[in-house]
Amino acid sequence: MFGLFIGITSLAAASPCPVEMPIPGELDVGAMLGTAVAIDGDVAAVGAMFDTGVAWATGAVYVYRRTGDTWQQEARLIVDDADWGDMLGVSVDILGDTVIAGAWFNDAMGGNSGAAYIFERDGGGNWSFKQKLIDPAGGADDLFGRTVAIESDFCAIGTSLDDDQGMSSGSITVFDRLNDGTFAWSTKLLHPGGGEGDQLGLALATDGDRILGGAPWSDDGRGEVHLWERLGGVWTPVWEMSNSGGNADDYFGFALAIENDRMAVGCYSDDTAAIDAGSIWILEGTPSEWDITQHFAPAAQTGEQFGVSLGLSGDQMLVGSRFGLVDGISAGKVDVFSRSGGGWAATDVMLPTTPASDAEYGWSVAIDNDHALVGAPYQPDRGDVLAFAGLTGPCGCATDLNGDGTTGVDDLLTLLEAWGATDEGDIDGDGNTGIDDLLALIAAWGVC
């Protein structure tokens, strides 16, 4: 049993603000920075699959660390065994001190069979390659590593063109994390009743003991999603949903997100609101009794492909539209949805700072509590990634008067110089720099 509600309303909310995230200086022209993005607390990973790691398009992953609202590059991850065109960074995920990245055109088990790489950060703060993962039964053109996801005790890797159930039927491979920190092959998940062209694993999301996989090309492109749960140590299919009422080439299941009792599914070529305008489906509850709502972009536009990417954290959700119009340019945009009063609605939009035609801003998104990342892999001329803060609270750190990510002595001196004036020391916004501002600064002393 479930309830279906079509939502197009919009609520007012405080706006997220862009924060500093520098472009790597070593990035090559055409690197496609922002192909994939992931965030976990104060650390983030950004894929650049056409970057020159050790040869043309071997790819790279850039790791950033956040202090306050400012991100700084911490590492550039490449692999020595790469060959031209491997495209490391087509997919990334991060959990604590571990990064996993897909290299879908690696030739480990035949041409373009694919691989995934594990990187770890040691106690000294240094990142290094730890392990290469492959499908032991893989073959040419499988594209193992097209999608990746990591949890504390396992990782999952999508192989969208695996042929186990027919050409390009797809699969998801699970690796368990052992006591020594390495990963060992565990099982392969197949589409229950799958067949040729389904491309299971083209979308992938995990949460705890659950794996959510998309097969957006199944049923003539109407699409399906499948949920597995680890029950008694065995990965068991517990739920599936097809877009049986949709149209061919809707691609339901191309983007996925899952957290606790919530899931979201992107259907970027849904024609309901307009041709290829897209939609998303939000599911809450349990597989036996989902509450399901379908949502469209505010002022949906033909061809914007709303739902091409999804990010979910608590009561906030990001929805990418890679061809969304900004000032009349199909640069891409990201809508923010919030849950309030028992329902979801669009509350804000995150726009590119320099809109460029077909930059595909919003091709990738990631969110963790108050912070978010948006990738624009075709932004001239290297790609781009933008960072935002203020998703759940006030934007920025009001007591960080000099913008260095901390509240400290320099901020105190700035406040004292502005004492009695309506200057930058006016933290509480009452028009005067005084004792209340001083007390607020002292209370916030340290990292914002």
Residue pairs with C-beta under 8 A, 6 or more apart in sequence:
1 289
2 285
2 289
2 290
2 291
2 292
3 291
3 292
4 292
4 293
4 294
5 292
5 293
5 294
5 343
6 293
6 294
6 295
6 296
7 293
7 294
7 295
7 296
7 343
7 344
7 345
8 295
8 296
8 298
9 345
9 346
10 298
10 345
10 346
10 347
11 338
11 340
11 345
11 346
11 347
12 347
13 336
13 338
13 347
13 348
14 348
14 390
14 393
14 394
14 395
15 348
15 390
15 395
16 336
16 348
16 350
16 372
16 388
16 389
16 390
16 391
16 395
17 388
17 389
17 390
17 395
17 396
18 350
18 353
18 386
18 387
18 388
19 69
19 70
19 71
19 371
19 387
19 388
19 389
19 396
20 69
20 70
20 71
20 387
21 64
21 71
21 373
21 385
21 386
21 387
22 71
22 72
22 73
23 33
23 382
23 384
23 385
24 33
24 48
24 62
24 73
24 76
26 76
27 33
27 48
27 51
27 382
27 383
28 50
28 51
28 52
28 382
29 381
29 382
30 50
30 381
30 382
31 48
31 50
31 51
31 52
31 60
31 382
31 383
32 48
32 49
32 50
32 51
32 377
32 378
32 382
32 383
33 46
33 47
33 48
33 51
33 62
33 375
33 377
33 382
33 383
33 384
33 385
34 46
34 47
34 48
34 363
34 364
34 374
34 375
34 376
34 377
34 379
34 383
34 384
34 385
35 47
35 48
35 49
35 50
35 89
35 90
35 363
35 364
35 375
35 377
35 383
36 45
36 46
36 47
36 49
36 89
36 90
36 91
36 92
36 101
36 364
36 375
37 44
37 45
37 46
37 47
37 92
37 364
37 365
37 366
37 373
37 374
37 375
37 385
38 44
38 45
38 46
38 92
38 93
38 94
38 99
38 366
38 373
39 45
39 94
39 366
39 367
39 368
39 371
39 372
39 373
40 94
40 95
40 96
40 368
41 368
42 65
42 66
42 67
43 63
43 64
43 65
43 66
43 74
43 94
43 96
44 63
44 64
44 65
44 66
44 71
44 94
44 366
44 373
44 387
45 61
45 62
45 63
45 64
45 92
45 93
45 94
45 99
45 101
46 61
46 62
46 63
46 64
46 89
46 92
46 373
46 375
46 385
47 59
47 60
47 61
47 88
47 89
47 90
47 91
47 92
47 101
47 364
47 375
48 59
48 60
48 61
48 62
48 89
48 382
48 383
49 57
49 59
49 87
49 88
49 89
49 90
50 57
50 59
50 87
51 57
51 58
51 59
51 60
51 89
52 58
52 60
53 59
53 60
53 78
53 79
53 82
53 88
54 78
54 79
54 80
54 82
55 82
55 83
55 84
56 84
56 85
57 84
57 85
57 86
57 87
58 78
58 79
58 82
58 83
58 84
58 85
58 86
58 87
58 88
59 78
59 82
59 86
59 87
59 88
59 89
59 90
59 101
59 103
60 76
60 77
60 78
60 88
60 89
61 76
61 77
61 78
61 88
61 89
61 92
61 99
61 101
61 119
62 73
62 75
62 76
62 77
63 73
63 74
63 75
63 76
63 77
63 94
63 99
63 121
63 127
64 71
64 72
64 73
64 74
65 71
65 72
65 74
66 72
66 371
67 405
67 406
67 447
67 448
68 397
68 400
68 404
68 405
68 406
68 447
68 448
69 371
69 389
69 396
69 397
69 400
69 405
69 448
70 403
70 404
70 405
71 387
74 125
74 127
75 121
75 126
75 127
77 88
77 99
77 101
77 117
77 119
77 127
77 129
78 88
79 88
79 103
79 117
79 129
79 132
80 129
81 132
82 88
82 103
82 106
83 106
83 107
85 105
86 103
86 105
86 106
86 107
86 115
87 103
87 104
87 105
88 101
88 102
88 103
88 106
88 117
89 101
89 102
89 103
90 102
90 103
90 104
90 145
90 146
91 101
91 102
91 104
91 145
91 146
91 147
91 148
91 158
92 99
92 100
92 101
92 102
92 148
93 99
93 100
93 148
93 149
93 150
93 155
94 100
94 150
95 150
95 151
95 152
97 120
97 121
97 122
98 118
98 119
98 120
98 121
98 150
99 118
99 119
99 120
99 127
100 116
100 117
100 118
100 119
100 148
100 149
100 150
100 155
101 116
101 117
101 119
101 145
101 148
102 114
102 115
102 116
102 144
102 145
102 146
102 147
102 148
102 157
103 114
103 115
103 116
103 117
103 145
104 112
104 114
104 143
104 144
104 145
104 146
105 112
105 114
105 143
106 112
106 113
106 114
106 115
106 134
106 145
107 113
108 114
108 115
108 132
108 134
108 138
109 134
109 135
109 136
109 138
109 139
109 140
109 142
109 144
110 138
110 139
110 140
110 141
110 142
111 140
111 141
112 140
112 141
112 142
112 143
113 134
113 135
113 138
113 139
113 140
113 141
113 142
113 143
113 144
114 134
114 135
114 138
114 142
114 143
114 144
114 145
114 146
114 159
115 132
115 133
115 134
115 144
115 145
116 132
116 133
116 134
116 144
116 145
116 148
116 155
116 157
117 129
117 131
117 132
117 133
118 129
118 130
118 131
118 132
118 133
118 155
118 183
119 127
119 128
119 129
119 130
120 127
120 128
120 130
120 181
121 127
122 128
130 181
130 182
131 182
131 183
133 155
133 157
133 175
133 183
134 144
135 142
135 144
135 157
135 159
135 162
135 173
135 188
136 185
137 188
138 144
138 159
138 162
139 163
141 161
142 159
142 161
142 162
142 163
143 159
143 160
143 161
144 157
144 159
144 162
144 173
145 157
145 158
145 159
146 158
146 159
146 160
146 161
146 201
146 202
147 157
147 158
147 160
147 201
147 202
147 203
147 204
148 155
148 156
148 157
148 158
148 204
149 155
149 156
149 157
149 204
149 205
149 206
149 211
150 156
150 206
151 206
151 207
151 208
152 177
153 176
153 177
154 174
154 175
154 176
154 177
154 183
154 186
154 206
155 174
155 175
155 177
155 183
156 172
156 173
156 174
156 175
156 204
156 206
156 211
157 172
157 173
157 175
157 201
157 204
158 170
158 171
158 172
158 200
158 201
158 202
158 203
158 204
158 213
159 170
159 171
159 172
159 173
159 201
160 168
160 170
160 199
160 200
160 201
160 202
161 168
161 170
161 199
162 168
162 169
162 170
162 171
162 200
162 201
163 169
164 171
164 188
164 190
165 171
165 190
165 191
165 194
165 195
165 196
165 198
166 194
166 195
166 196
166 197
166 198
167 196
167 197
168 196
168 197
168 198
168 199
168 217
169 190
169 191
169 194
169 195
169 196
169 197
169 198
169 199
169 200
170 191
170 194
170 198
170 199
170 200
170 201
170 202
170 215
171 188
171 189
171 190
171 191
171 200
171 201
172 188
172 189
172 200
172 201
172 204
172 211
172 213
173 185
173 187
173 188
173 189
174 185
174 186
174 187
174 188
174 189
174 211
174 235
175 183
175 184
175 185
175 186
176 183
176 184
176 186
177 183
178 184
186 235
187 235
189 200
189 211
189 213
189 226
189 228
189 235
189 237
190 200
191 198
191 200
191 215
191 218
191 224
191 226
192 226
192 237
192 240
194 200
194 215
194 218
195 218
197 217
197 218
198 215
198 217
198 218
198 224
199 215
199 216
199 217
199 218
200 213
200 214
200 215
200 218
200 226
201 213
201 214
201 215
202 214
202 215
202 216
202 217
202 253
202 254
203 213
203 214
203 216
203 225
203 253
203 254
203 255
203 256
203 266
204 211
204 212
204 213
204 214
204 256
205 211
205 212
205 256
205 257
205 258
205 263
206 212
206 258
207 258
207 259
207 260
209 229
209 230
210 227
210 228
210 229
210 230
210 258
211 227
211 228
211 235
212 225
212 226
212 227
212 228
212 256
212 258
212 263
213 225
213 226
213 227
213 228
213 256
214 223
214 224
214 225
214 226
214 253
214 254
214 255
214 256
214 265
215 223
215 224
215 225
215 226
215 253
216 223
216 224
216 251
216 252
216 253
216 254
217 223
217 251
218 224
218 242
218 253
219 242
219 243
219 244
219 248
220 248
220 249
221 248
221 249
221 250
221 251
221 269
222 242
222 243
222 244
222 246
222 247
222 248
222 249
222 250
222 252
223 242
223 243
223 246
223 250
223 251
223 252
223 253
223 254
223 267
224 240
224 241
224 242
224 243
224 252
224 253
225 240
225 241
225 252
225 253
225 256
225 265
226 237
226 239
226 240
227 237
227 238
227 239
227 240
227 263
227 287
228 235
228 236
228 237
228 238
229 235
229 236
229 238
230 236
231 238
238 287
239 287
241 265
241 283
242 252
243 250
243 252
243 253
243 267
246 252
246 267
246 270
247 270
247 271
249 269
250 267
250 269
250 270
250 271
251 267
251 268
251 269
252 265
252 266
252 267
252 270
252 281
253 265
253 266
253 267
254 266
254 267
254 268
254 307
254 308
255 264
255 265
255 266
255 268
255 307
255 308
255 309
255 310
255 320
256 263
256 264
256 265
256 266
256 310
257 263
257 264
257 310
257 311
257 312
257 317
258 264
258 312
259 312
259 313
259 314
261 284
261 285
261 286
262 282
262 283
262 284
262 312
263 282
263 283
263 284
264 280
264 281
264 282
264 283
264 310
264 312
264 317
265 280
265 281
265 283
265 310
266 278
266 280
266 307
266 308
266 309
266 310
266 319
267 278
267 279
267 280
267 281
267 307
268 276
268 278
268 305
268 306
268 307
268 308
268 322
269 276
269 278
269 305
270 276
270 277
270 278
270 279
270 307
271 277
272 279
272 296
273 279
273 296
273 297
273 300
274 300
274 301
274 302
274 303
275 302
275 303
276 302
276 303
276 304
276 305
277 296
277 297
277 300
277 301
277 302
277 303
277 304
277 305
277 306
278 296
278 297
278 300
278 304
278 305
278 306
278 307
278 308
278 321
279 294
279 295
279 296
279 306
279 307
280 294
280 295
280 306
280 307
280 310
280 319
281 292
281 293
281 294
281 295
282 292
282 293
282 294
282 295
282 317
282 344
283 290
283 291
283 292
284 290
284 291
285 291
293 343
293 344
295 337
295 344
295 345
295 346
296 306
297 304
297 306
297 319
297 321
297 324
297 335
297 346
298 335
298 346
298 349
300 306
301 324
301 325
303 323
303 330
304 321
304 322
304 323
304 324
304 325
304 330
304 333
305 321
305 322
305 323
305 324
306 319
306 320
306 321
306 324
306 335
307 319
307 320
307 321
308 320
308 321
308 322
308 362
308 363
309 318
309 319
309 320
309 322
309 334
309 362
309 363
309 364
309 365
310 317
310 318
310 319
310 320
310 365
311 317
311 318
311 365
311 366
311 367
311 372
312 318
312 367
313 367
313 368
313 369
313 391
314 369
314 392
315 338
315 339
315 340
315 392
316 336
316 337
316 338
316 339
316 367
316 391
316 392
317 336
317 337
317 338
317 339
317 344
317 367
318 334
318 335
318 336
318 337
318 350
318 365
318 366
318 367
318 372
318 374
319 334
319 335
319 336
319 337
319 365
320 332
320 333
320 334
320 362
320 363
320 364
320 365
320 374
321 332
321 333
321 334
321 335
321 362
322 332
322 360
322 361
322 362
322 363
323 330
323 332
323 358
323 360
324 330
324 331
324 332
324 333
324 361
324 362
325 331
325 333
326 332
326 333
326 351
326 352
326 355
326 361
327 355
329 355
329 356
329 357
330 357
330 358
331 352
331 355
331 356
331 357
331 358
331 359
331 361
331 376
332 352
332 359
332 360
332 361
332 362
332 363
332 376
333 349
333 350
333 351
333 352
333 361
333 362
334 349
334 350
334 351
334 361
334 362
334 365
334 374
335 346
335 348
335 349
335 350
336 346
336 347
336 348
336 349
336 350
336 391
337 344
337 345
337 346
337 347
338 344
338 345
338 347
350 372
350 374
350 386
350 388
351 361
352 359
352 361
352 374
352 376
352 379
352 384
352 386
353 386
354 379
355 361
356 376
356 378
356 379
356 380
358 378
359 376
359 377
359 378
359 379
359 380
359 384
360 376
360 377
360 378
361 374
361 375
361 376
361 379
361 384
361 386
362 374
362 375
362 376
363 375
363 376
363 377
363 378
364 373
364 374
364 375
364 377
365 372
365 373
365 374
365 375
366 372
366 373
367 373
367 391
369 391
369 392
370 389
370 390
370 391
370 392
370 393
371 387
371 388
371 389
371 391
372 387
372 388
372 389
372 391
373 385
373 386
373 387
373 388
374 385
374 386
374 388
375 383
375 384
375 385
376 383
376 384
376 385
376 386
377 383
389 395
389 396
390 396
397 405
397 407
397 444
397 448
398 427
398 440
399 407
399 411
399 427
399 440
399 441
399 444
399 448
400 406
400 407
400 411
400 448
401 410
401 411
401 414
401 415
401 424
401 425
401 427
402 410
402 411
402 414
404 410
405 447
405 448
406 446
406 447
406 448
407 441
407 444
407 445
407 446
407 447
407 448
408 445
408 446
411 441
412 441
414 424
414 425
415 425
415 427
415 433
415 437
415 438
415 441
416 425
417 423
417 425
418 424
418 425
418 426
418 433
419 425
419 433
419 434
420 432
420 433
420 434
421 432
421 433
422 431
422 432
422 433
423 433
425 433
425 437
426 432
426 433
426 437
427 433
427 436
427 437
427 440
427 441
428 436
428 437
428 440
430 436
